[in-house]
Amino acid sequence: MITTQDWEDARRIWSYHQMGHALQPCSVAIGLGSHDLGVADTSVDLYKRGLAPLLLFTGATSPTTKERMPRGEAFHYRERALELGVPGSAVLVEPRARNTGENIRFARDVLEKEGVEVASVLLISKPYEERRAYATARKLWPQVEIVSASTPMTLDEYVNSIGDAHLVIDMLVGALQRLMIYPDQGFMIRQPVPADVSEAYQRLRQAGFTSRLLATDSPSS
């Protein structure tokens, strides 16, 4: 059972995970692969709005996507973009990355190989991964400006799209844990965590929303 307090805490963490960046034109839009094709849809929308002249999708497969996206997340994202009318010449693919750090490093390498000059990146992720993506990119690619973006939606809308409220709250808690421990491992820059967000995190852990927590410090981001 998810209590009223649990929902209040989850909404507080959900809001914290989103950066609230003002959208602006960037050199390239990078869509981070995942189970969520909404990332591809939002990338296409921003491309069509003139916010980036080029899309790059990055991601291999994971245990949660290997059946739904057997050709790899980046390739399925590209296919979605083509279906939605983006010309193939405007879509690059990076098919090897298996975590956020590799998403950033490998995408950067592809753009360098293609001779794309990058001053700014429109970084598109799932809504609750905005801050993690931003903090990772700022650590690994500090010379470019990072603008975080995701599909505009509320926590309730996201829960409805996934169909499993407990899992979504688990993911929010797990993403926040990584934001707190990964800076010490050199994977991302440190992000201040407000006291009310930290308290919400602790309550949700105590309430049993722990399936996405790292048992020990993980070597991958």
Secondary structure, DSSP 8 states (H G I E B T S, - for coil): ---HHHHHHHHHHHHHH---------SEEEEE-SS-THHHHHHHHHHHTTS-S-EEEE----TTTTTT-TT-HHHHHHHHHHHTT--GGGEEEE----SHHHHHHHHHHHHHHTT---SEEEEE--GGGHHHHHHHHHHH-TTSEEEEE-----HHHHHHHHT-HHHHHHHHHHHHHHHHHGGGGTSS------HHHHHHHHHHHHTT--TTS-SS--S--
